[in-house]
Amino acid sequence: MHMIDMKAYDTEINPNFNAEVDIVFLLYTRNNPTVGQRIFFNDLGSVQNSNFNPNHPTRFTVHGWIGSAQSTVNIVNNREFLALGDFNVSSELF
């Protein structure tokens, strides 16, 4: 048995979430430990013009559902990673 919705939709349903628009990556390094540099999707120049160092390990911090990149958890994580060594640390904003 299969359930089928026979109602036709007049308009196309758009997704509520678009990762390329809705997620903003902020890069923190020892050169910029408190002010993140924005990294854009599909924009290699934003990486090349940042303090990103491909020779350093990269870590991502992810905030919770109602958190933000500026939440205490992310700020502490960024600070602790950078205290341990030369990392590329990225926090994201939704």
All heavy atoms as an XYZ file, in Angstrom:
757
protein
N       0.847     -1.164      0.000
C       0.000      0.000      0.000
C       0.900      1.237      0.000
O       1.878      1.306      0.729
C      -0.890      0.006      1.245
C      -1.783      1.201      1.310
S      -2.741      1.306      2.826
C      -4.101      0.257      2.418
N       0.571      2.206     -0.839
C       1.315      3.462     -0.927
C       0.334      4.619     -0.842
O      -0.731      4.577     -1.457
C       2.069      3.574     -2.257
C       3.108      2.531     -2.436
N       4.338      2.608     -1.851
C       3.090      1.371     -3.132
C       5.049      1.551     -2.190
N       4.308      0.774     -2.964
N       0.728      5.647     -0.111
C      -0.099      6.847     -0.029
C       0.376      7.812     -1.112
O       1.569      8.087     -1.238
C       0.035      7.498      1.340
C      -0.832      8.695      1.511
S      -0.733      9.248      3.213
C      -1.648     10.734      3.105
N      -0.553      8.331     -1.889
C      -0.237      9.258     -2.973
C      -1.088     10.501     -2.807
O      -2.296     10.418     -2.617
C      -0.519      8.614     -4.345
C       0.326      7.367     -4.524
C      -0.274      9.615     -5.458
C      -0.028      6.571     -5.757
N      -0.443     11.672     -2.885
C      -1.159     12.943     -2.818
C      -1.507     13.352     -4.243
O      -0.629     13.634     -5.056
C      -0.284     14.006     -2.159
C      -1.028     15.308     -1.928
O      -2.174     15.450     -2.408
O      -0.461     16.188     -1.265
N      -2.749     13.375     -4.564
C      -3.202     13.661     -5.924
C      -3.416     15.158     -6.173
O      -3.765     15.551     -7.274
C      -4.511     12.913     -6.209
C      -4.385     11.405     -6.073
S      -3.290     10.691     -7.295
C      -4.314     10.820     -8.743
N      -3.194     15.996     -5.150
C      -3.384     17.431     -5.307
C      -2.181     18.027     -6.040
O      -1.047     17.815     -5.669
C      -3.522     18.106     -3.953
C      -4.738     17.653     -3.177
C      -4.751     18.306     -1.823
C      -5.847     17.705     -0.965
N      -5.758     18.192      0.409
N      -2.462     18.776     -7.081
C      -1.391     19.434     -7.824
C      -1.086     20.788     -7.181
O      -1.984     21.492     -6.732
C      -1.808     19.621     -9.269
N       0.197     21.133     -7.150
C       0.614     22.425     -6.622
C       0.820     23.384     -7.786
O       1.441     23.044     -8.794
C       1.914     22.303     -5.815
C       1.727     21.541     -4.535
C       2.100     20.201     -4.432
C       1.186     22.165     -3.419
C       1.920     19.504     -3.253
C       1.005     21.479     -2.235
C       1.381     20.152     -2.158
O       1.206     19.470     -0.988
N       0.292     24.605     -7.637
C       0.438     25.614     -8.682
C       1.823     26.246     -8.676
O       2.299     26.723     -9.695
C      -0.609     26.709     -8.522
C      -2.020     26.181     -8.775
O      -2.150     25.206     -9.541
O      -2.965     26.748     -8.211
N       2.442     26.290     -7.532
C       3.759     26.912     -7.431
C       4.770     25.885     -6.943
O       4.434     24.931     -6.253
C       3.740     28.098     -6.445
O       3.347     27.620     -5.160
C       2.794     29.179     -6.905
N       6.005     26.120     -7.319
C       7.081     25.237     -6.879
C       7.429     25.580     -5.435
O       7.471     26.752     -5.043
C       8.295     25.443     -7.773
C       9.369     24.413     -7.550
C      10.464     24.523     -8.585
O      10.151     24.665     -9.778
O      11.630     24.476     -8.184
N       7.696     24.583     -4.646
C       8.051     24.785     -3.245
C       9.547     25.079     -3.160
O      10.367     24.321     -3.670
C       7.699     23.546     -2.403
C       6.194     23.310     -2.449
C       8.183     23.713     -0.970
C       5.751     22.018     -1.811
N       9.885     26.198     -2.553
C      11.288     26.576     -2.384
C      11.790     26.082     -1.031
O      11.059     26.136     -0.042
C      11.441     28.097     -2.454
C      11.118     28.635     -3.825
O      11.475     28.026     -4.829
N      10.441     29.765     -3.875
N      13.036     25.639     -0.980
C      13.574     25.207      0.314
C      13.732     26.402      1.253
O      13.956     27.529      0.812
C      14.924     24.600     -0.058
C      15.290     25.224     -1.359
C      13.996     25.518     -2.057
N      13.612     26.128      2.535
C      13.779     27.182      3.533
C      15.241     27.457      3.829
O      15.573     28.453      4.439
C      13.077     26.793      4.833
C      11.578     26.813      4.681
O      11.044     27.586      3.905
N      10.894     25.957      5.409
N      16.122     26.564      3.425
C      17.538     26.669      3.781
C      18.395     26.540      2.533
O      18.245     25.604      1.758
C      17.889     25.559      4.781
C      19.325     25.547      5.184
C      19.808     26.478      6.086
C      20.203     24.617      4.650
C      21.141     26.468      6.456
C      21.533     24.604      5.017
C      22.010     25.531      5.924
N      19.266     27.498      2.324
C      20.214     27.472      1.218
C      21.602     27.635      1.825
O      21.976     28.730      2.252
C      19.917     28.596      0.233
C      20.874     28.624     -0.937
O      21.981     28.112     -0.869
N      20.452     29.248     -2.004
N      22.374     26.573      1.874
C      23.665     26.579      2.557
C      24.602     27.660      2.018
O      25.310     28.313      2.785
C      24.324     25.215      2.453
N      24.617     27.866      0.705
C      25.535     28.845      0.135
C      25.213     30.278      0.548
O      26.086     31.128      0.565
C      25.554     28.733     -1.391
C      26.203     27.455     -1.861
C      26.386     27.418     -3.369
O      26.472     28.497     -3.986
O      26.435     26.308     -3.904
N      23.969     30.526      0.899
C      23.555     31.863      1.312
C      23.451     31.960      2.831
O      23.824     32.972      3.424
C      22.194     32.220      0.669
C      21.671     33.548      1.187
C      22.308     32.239     -0.846
N      22.963     30.916      3.455
C      22.614     30.974      4.865
C      23.754     30.662      5.837
O      23.625     30.943      7.023
C      21.451     30.020      5.156
C      20.186     30.427      4.422
O      20.045     31.626      4.116
O      19.347     29.558      4.141
N      24.845     30.095      5.360
C      25.974     29.797      6.251
C      27.115     30.747      5.933
O      27.490     30.939      4.786
C      26.464     28.348      6.092
C      25.368     27.374      6.479
C      27.701     28.117      6.957
C      25.745     25.923      6.284
N      27.658     31.362      6.970
C      28.799     32.257      6.839
C      29.937     31.671      7.663
O      29.783     31.387      8.846
C      28.444     33.676      7.368
C      29.664     34.576      7.336
C      27.302     34.256      6.569
N      31.078     31.463      7.018
C      32.252     30.944      7.720
C      33.150     32.104      8.130
O      33.457     32.982      7.318
C      33.044     29.989      6.826
C      32.350     28.694      6.574
C      31.625     28.489      5.416
C      32.407     27.675      7.513
C      30.981     27.286      5.185
C      31.764     26.476      7.292
C      31.055     26.285      6.126
N      33.582     32.100      9.384
C      34.518     33.086      9.904
C      35.793     32.358     10.304
O      35.752     31.414     11.095
C      33.924     33.817     11.109
C      32.663     34.627     10.840
C      32.140     35.221     12.139
C      32.933     35.725      9.827
N      36.918     32.790      9.766
C      38.205     32.158     10.021
C      38.967     32.933     11.088
O      39.120     34.150     10.999
C      39.036     32.124      8.732
C      40.482     31.661      8.895
C      40.533     30.165      9.238
C      41.278     31.958      7.639
N      39.468     32.179     12.078
C      40.304     32.743     13.135
C      41.650     32.028     13.103
O      41.704     30.811     12.930
C      39.666     32.541     14.517
C      38.347     33.248     14.678
C      37.161     32.635     14.288
C      38.290     34.526     15.208
C      35.947     33.284     14.417
C      37.072     35.185     15.341
C      35.906     34.550     14.950
O      34.711     35.194     15.084
N      42.720     32.788     13.245
C      44.065     32.233     13.333
C      44.800     33.004     14.428
O      44.243     33.951     15.005
C      44.844     32.380     12.001
O      45.100     33.761     11.757
C      44.070     31.765     10.836
N      46.041     32.646     14.673
C      46.819     33.419     15.646
C      47.053     34.847     15.160
O      47.300     35.735     15.969
C      48.142     32.723     15.936
C      47.972     31.539     16.857
C      49.298     30.985     17.267
N      49.136     30.043     18.370
C      50.115     29.363     18.902
N      51.344     29.503     18.439
N      49.892     28.534     19.887
N      46.968     35.073     13.855
C      47.114     36.433     13.323
C      45.854     37.264     13.509
O      45.914     38.495     13.461
C      47.475     36.393     11.834
C      48.862     35.854     11.595
O      49.749     36.012     12.421
N      49.048     35.196     10.467
N      44.714     36.614     13.662
C      43.445     37.312     13.896
C      42.607     36.484     14.877
O      41.609     35.898     14.514
C      42.688     37.582     12.591
C      42.342     36.322     11.829
O      43.205     35.535     11.481
N      41.057     36.126     11.575
N      43.018     36.446     16.150
C      42.347     35.568     17.121
C      40.979     36.050     17.600
O      40.204     35.254     18.125
C      43.335     35.520     18.282
C      44.085     36.807     18.193
C      44.174     37.121     16.721
N      40.665     37.325     17.417
C      39.400     37.829     17.965
C      38.429     38.339     16.903
O      37.242     38.487     17.183
C      39.648     38.967     18.975
O      40.363     40.020     18.323
C      40.444     38.466     20.177
N      38.913     38.631     15.709
C      38.056     39.129     14.631
C      38.145     38.150     13.471
O      39.205     37.995     12.858
C      38.479     40.543     14.171
C      37.603     41.008     13.023
C      38.404     41.526     15.326
N      37.028     37.476     13.186
C      37.017     36.479     12.122
C      37.048     37.103     10.735
O      36.506     38.174     10.514
N      37.706     36.394      9.828
C      37.719     36.798      8.423
C      36.678     35.962      7.694
O      36.668     34.743      7.813
C      39.092     36.557      7.801
C      40.182     37.398      8.414
C      41.539     37.004      7.884
O      41.909     35.841      7.903
N      42.290     37.982      7.402
N      35.826     36.612      6.925
C      34.743     35.894      6.246
C      35.288     35.120      5.044
O      36.003     35.658      4.221
C      33.656     36.858      5.795
C      32.461     36.120      5.244
C      31.258     36.990      5.138
N      30.170     36.203      4.571
C      29.003     36.689      4.273
N      28.739     37.954      4.510
N      28.066     35.931      3.758
N      34.906     33.841      4.974
C      35.252     32.971      3.859
C      33.953     32.669      3.119
O      32.972     32.234      3.722
C      35.902     31.648      4.347
C      37.127     31.935      5.226
C      36.231     30.744      3.176
C      38.266     32.608      4.517
N      33.936     32.901      1.807
C      32.731     32.732      1.006
C      32.750     31.417      0.238
O      33.805     30.972     -0.218
C      32.587     33.889      0.007
C      32.353     35.221      0.656
C      33.425     36.039      0.977
C      31.075     35.647      0.950
C      33.220     37.267      1.581
C      30.864     36.879      1.549
C      31.939     37.688      1.871
N      31.566     30.817      0.067
C      31.413     29.629     -0.763
C      31.880     29.939     -2.182
O      31.630     31.024     -2.714
C      29.936     29.212     -0.840
C      29.493     28.341      0.287
C      28.869     28.884      1.386
C      29.693     26.971      0.238
C      28.441     28.087      2.419
C      29.270     26.159      1.258
C      28.644     26.712      2.358
N      32.534     28.988     -2.798
C      32.960     29.082     -4.200
C      33.762     30.342     -4.495
O      33.692     30.882     -5.597
C      31.750     29.009     -5.142
C      31.035     27.690     -5.038
O      31.661     26.636     -4.957
N      29.720     27.730     -5.019
N      34.507     30.833     -3.509
C      35.328     32.026     -3.702
C      36.730     31.749     -3.173
O      37.039     32.024     -2.017
C      34.702     33.221     -2.996
C      35.455     34.524     -3.247
O      36.530     34.502     -3.886
O      34.961     35.568     -2.783
N      37.563     31.178     -4.033
C      38.927     30.844     -3.646
C      39.689     32.079     -3.197
O      40.516     32.014     -2.289
C      39.647     30.147     -4.800
C      41.074     29.682     -4.538
C      41.128     28.706     -3.372
C      41.660     29.065     -5.793
N      39.388     33.224     -3.797
C      40.052     34.469     -3.422
C      39.849     34.833     -1.965
O      40.748     35.378     -1.332
N      38.666     34.524     -1.416
C      38.418     34.846     -0.007
C      39.308     34.016      0.911
O      39.670     34.464      1.992
C      36.943     34.664      0.355
O      36.557     33.315      0.354
N      39.689     32.826      0.460
C      40.616     31.990      1.232
C      42.046     32.486      1.022
O      42.802     32.657      1.977
C      40.497     30.504      0.829
C      41.519     29.659      1.570
C      39.096     29.988      1.071
N      42.416     32.736     -0.229
C      43.774     33.175     -0.548
C      44.105     34.530      0.082
O      45.255     34.784      0.423
C      43.967     33.245     -2.063
C      43.927     31.888     -2.725
C      43.887     31.965     -4.242
O      43.366     32.918     -4.829
N      44.436     30.945     -4.880
N      43.110     35.383      0.249
C      43.326     36.713      0.829
C      43.121     36.741      2.339
O      43.072     37.816      2.930
C      42.420     37.741      0.154
C      42.768     37.919     -1.305
O      43.932     37.936     -1.677
N      41.761     38.038     -2.141
N      42.991     35.583      2.943
C      42.794     35.495      4.394
C      44.089     35.001      5.043
O      45.094     34.782      4.373
C      41.652     34.528      4.714
O      42.063     33.184      4.474
N      44.027     34.802      6.338
C      45.175     34.260      7.077
C      45.196     32.734      7.076
O      45.964     32.132      7.823
C      45.161     34.772      8.520
C      45.464     36.253      8.587
O      46.254     36.765      7.806
N      44.824     36.943      9.502
N      44.358     32.100      6.263
C      44.342     30.638      6.186
C      45.711     30.125      5.766
O      46.310     30.618      4.815
C      43.295     30.158      5.182
C      43.235     28.655      5.061
C      42.513     27.913      5.970
C      43.922     27.997      4.049
C      42.462     26.527      5.872
C      43.880     26.622      3.939
C      43.148     25.885      4.857
N      46.209     29.122      6.503
C      47.489     28.509      6.182
C      47.249     27.020      5.966
O      46.929     26.298      6.911
C      48.486     28.731      7.310
C      49.874     28.232      6.961
O      50.048     27.286      6.205
N      50.881     28.872      7.526
N      47.413     26.524      4.724
C      47.144     25.110      4.448
C      48.083     24.157      5.168
O      47.802     22.966      5.267
C      47.291     24.996      2.928
C      48.145     26.152      2.544
C      47.860     27.244      3.539
N      49.184     24.675      5.714
C      50.125     23.840      6.459
C      49.698     23.641      7.913
O      50.299     22.839      8.627
C      51.534     24.433      6.408
C      52.068     24.454      4.993
O      51.949     23.479      4.261
N      52.630     25.582      4.595
N      48.693     24.391      8.355
C      48.195     24.269      9.724
C      46.928     23.421      9.740
O      46.135     23.468      8.793
C      47.886     25.647     10.314
C      49.095     26.502     10.471
N      49.005     27.859     10.689
C      50.425     26.227     10.442
C      50.207     28.372     10.793
N      51.089     27.400     10.640
N      46.698     22.673     10.812
C      45.442     21.916     10.922
C      44.243     22.868     10.944
O      44.351     23.994     11.425
C      45.561     21.185     12.260
C      46.986     21.274     12.660
C      47.563     22.478     11.973
N      43.139     22.408     10.407
C      41.911     23.203     10.386
C      40.865     22.565     11.289
O      40.676     21.355     11.255
C      41.359     23.312      8.949
O      42.361     23.920      8.117
C      40.086     24.133      8.901
N      40.221     23.366     12.108
C      39.171     22.910     13.016
C      37.934     23.764     12.801
O      38.018     24.969     12.598
C      39.613     23.027     14.484
C      40.850     22.227     14.821
C      40.575     20.737     14.711
N      41.703     19.935     15.113
C      42.562     19.354     14.277
N      42.416     19.518     12.978
N      43.554     18.628     14.726
N      36.772     23.120     12.840
C      35.501     23.816     12.707
C      34.766     23.732     14.032
O      34.672     22.660     14.627
C      34.633     23.166     11.614
C      35.164     23.368     10.237
C      36.078     22.485      9.693
C      34.747     24.451      9.484
C      36.575     22.671      8.415
C      35.241     24.654      8.210
C      36.161     23.758      7.669
N      34.252     24.852     14.488
C      33.387     24.846     15.659
C      31.964     25.083     15.174
O      31.721     25.937     14.316
C      33.793     25.915     16.694
O      33.753     27.202     16.083
C      35.190     25.671     17.218
N      31.050     24.303     15.693
C      29.658     24.361     15.260
C      28.807     24.699     16.472
O      28.849     24.007     17.487
C      29.213     23.006     14.661
C      27.772     23.072     14.216
C      30.128     22.633     13.505
N      28.057     25.759     16.355
C      27.189     26.149     17.466
C      25.897     25.361     17.419
O      25.585     24.707     16.431
C      26.904     27.655     17.425
C      26.188     28.104     16.193
N      24.853     27.906     16.003
C      26.634     28.725     15.084
C      24.492     28.389     14.838
N      25.555     28.886     14.249
N      25.147     25.432     18.480
C      23.876     24.716     18.568
C      22.772     25.401     17.797
O      22.964     26.432     17.152
N      21.611     24.833     17.892
C      20.448     25.294     17.130
C      20.147     26.771     17.350
O      19.868     27.502     16.420
C      19.241     24.436     17.515
C      17.971     24.853     16.865
C      16.921     25.491     17.456
C      17.596     24.690     15.492
N      15.922     25.726     16.550
C      16.309     25.233     15.325
C      18.221     24.124     14.388
C      15.640     25.241     14.118
C      17.541     24.129     13.177
C      16.282     24.674     13.054
N      20.213     27.232     18.599
C      19.883     28.631     18.873
C      21.122     29.441     19.238
O      21.022     30.556     19.696
C      18.807     28.756     19.974
C      19.273     28.084     21.255
C      17.480     28.211     19.511
C      18.358     28.327     22.441
N      22.301     28.887     19.006
C      23.544     29.588     19.291
C      23.994     30.416     18.108
O      23.269     30.629     17.149
N      25.234     30.889     18.187
C      25.819     31.665     17.092
C      27.328     31.516     17.148
O      27.878     30.976     18.111
C      25.440     33.139     17.210
O      26.174     33.750     18.252
N      28.002     32.014     16.134
C      29.465     31.968     16.111
C      30.044     32.779     17.263
O      31.167     32.548     17.689
C      29.993     32.489     14.781
N      29.275     33.733     17.774
C      29.740     34.565     18.879
C      29.355     34.003     20.250
O      29.568     34.645     21.262
C      29.188     35.988     18.722
C      29.512     36.626     17.384
C      30.996     36.620     17.042
O      31.825     36.861     17.906
N      31.329     36.316     15.806
N      28.806     32.792     20.272
C      28.409     32.199     21.547
C      29.645     31.878     22.376
O      30.748     31.698     21.856
C      27.573     30.943     21.336
O      28.373     29.914     20.780
N      29.474     31.799     23.668
C      30.579     31.543     24.588
C      31.322     30.269     24.239
O      32.553     30.231     24.270
C      30.046     31.467     26.038
O      29.373     32.690     26.335
C      31.168     31.255     27.017
N      30.597     29.223     23.858
C      31.236     27.951     23.520
C      32.210     28.130     22.362
O      33.343     27.662     22.410
C      30.174     26.879     23.170
C      30.817     25.630     22.614
C      29.339     26.560     24.392
N      31.796     28.809     21.314
C      32.674     29.018     20.167
C      33.849     29.913     20.503
O      34.974     29.653     20.075
C      31.908     29.581     18.972
C      31.097     28.522     18.273
O      31.256     27.336     18.517
N      30.221     28.946     17.403
N      33.632     30.970     21.244
C      34.717     31.882     21.607
C      35.763     31.143     22.432
O      36.959     31.252     22.175
C      34.172     33.117     22.356
C      33.350     33.979     21.388
C      35.298     33.923     22.969
C      32.565     35.082     22.041
N      35.328     30.352     23.404
C      36.261     29.583     24.236
C      36.979     28.542     23.393
O      38.200     28.387     23.494
C      35.533     28.932     25.434
C      36.429     27.944     26.148
C      35.035     30.012     26.384
N      36.251     27.818     22.527
C      36.886     26.817     21.666
C      37.938     27.451     20.770
O      39.045     26.915     20.629
C      35.849     26.092     20.802
C      35.057     25.074     21.569
O      35.457     24.633     22.635
N      33.925     24.688     21.026
N      37.614     28.570     20.146
C      38.580     29.243     19.278
C      39.818     29.634     20.058
O      40.947     29.395     19.623
C      37.952     30.487     18.640
C      36.818     30.156     17.702
O      36.579     29.010     17.369
N      36.105     31.183     17.280
N      39.618     30.243     21.207
C      40.741     30.690     22.037
C      41.606     29.513     22.468
O      42.834     29.574     22.418
C      40.203     31.462     23.243
C      41.295     32.062     24.113
C      40.754     32.919     25.237
N      39.808     32.169     26.049
C      38.645     32.647     26.464
N      38.266     33.856     26.143
N      37.841     31.917     27.207
N      40.971     28.403     22.860
C      41.722     27.230     23.315
C      42.500     26.572     22.175
O      43.647     26.165     22.362
C      40.788     26.217     23.979
C      40.188     26.705     25.284
C      41.244     27.066     26.325
O      42.223     26.301     26.480
O      41.089     28.117     26.959
N      41.892     26.443     21.006
C      42.619     25.898     19.860
C      43.851     26.738     19.563
O      44.946     26.215     19.350
C      41.729     25.842     18.609
C      40.906     24.599     18.492
C      39.534     24.680     18.375
C      41.496     23.341     18.470
C      38.756     23.531     18.252
C      40.735     22.194     18.352
C      39.355     22.289     18.242
N      43.685     28.058     19.520
C      44.799     28.936     19.180
C      45.856     28.971     20.274
O      47.028     29.196     19.985
C      44.286     30.332     18.845
C      43.369     30.383     17.610
C      42.797     31.778     17.425
C      44.097     29.910     16.370
N      45.467     28.699     21.525
C      46.452     28.609     22.611
C      47.276     27.326     22.489
O      48.445     27.295     22.882
C      45.748     28.654     23.965
N      46.676     26.277     21.928
C      47.373     24.999     21.775
C      48.366     24.997     20.620
O      49.341     24.258     20.625
C      46.372     23.868     21.559
C      45.526     23.469     22.750
C      44.468     22.459     22.331
C      46.418     22.877     23.840
N      48.089     25.767     19.580
C      48.974     25.762     18.426
C      48.441     26.591     17.289
O      47.434     27.284     17.400
N      49.162     26.508     16.173
C      48.759     27.230     14.969
C      47.676     26.436     14.252
O      47.955     25.426     13.606
C      49.956     27.446     14.043
C      50.874     28.542     14.520
O      50.353     29.546     15.053
O      52.096     28.410     14.371
N      46.451     26.887     14.388
C      45.303     26.249     13.754
C      44.582     27.261     12.881
O      44.651     28.464     13.109
C      44.298     25.742     14.801
C      44.739     24.534     15.559
C      45.417     24.659     16.762
C      44.462     23.270     15.077
C      45.820     23.536     17.468
C      44.852     22.139     15.781
C      45.531     22.279     16.971
N      43.888     26.753     11.879
C      42.854     27.509     11.182
C      41.568     27.093     11.875
O      41.199     25.924     11.845
C      42.776     27.109      9.705
C      44.076     27.310      8.972
O      44.575     28.411      8.876
N      44.625     26.228      8.433
N      40.904     28.028     12.550
C      39.673     27.711     13.264
C      38.532     28.452     12.581
O      38.593     29.665     12.399
C      39.749     28.122     14.744
C      38.475     27.744     15.475
C      40.963     27.494     15.429
N      37.507     27.727     12.199
C      36.368     28.338     11.521
C      35.111     28.154     12.349
O      34.781     27.061     12.771
C      36.168     27.720     10.137
O      35.049     28.297      9.525
N      34.434     29.264     12.593
C      33.105     29.257     13.204
C      32.132     29.661     12.122
O      32.474     30.401     11.212
C      33.018     30.261     14.348
O      33.893     29.902     15.383
N      30.928     29.180     12.205
C      29.976     29.560     11.183
C      28.749     30.207     11.805
O      28.377     29.923     12.927
C      29.564     28.401     10.280
C      28.684     27.386     10.913
C      29.442     26.450     11.828
O      30.638     26.339     11.738
O      28.765     25.865     12.663
N      28.172     31.102     11.030
C      26.937     31.780     11.397
C      25.830     31.228     10.539
O      26.007     31.001      9.351
C      27.045     33.286     11.112
C      28.141     34.052     11.787
C      28.261     35.435     11.162
C      27.867     34.186     13.259
N      24.675     30.998     11.114
C      23.513     30.563     10.347
C      22.550     31.701     10.263
O      22.400     32.481     11.119
C      22.819     29.375     11.014
C      23.547     28.080     10.826
C      24.514     27.669     11.714
C      23.260     27.284      9.744
C      25.168     26.484     11.546
C      23.922     26.083      9.559
C      24.881     25.684     10.464
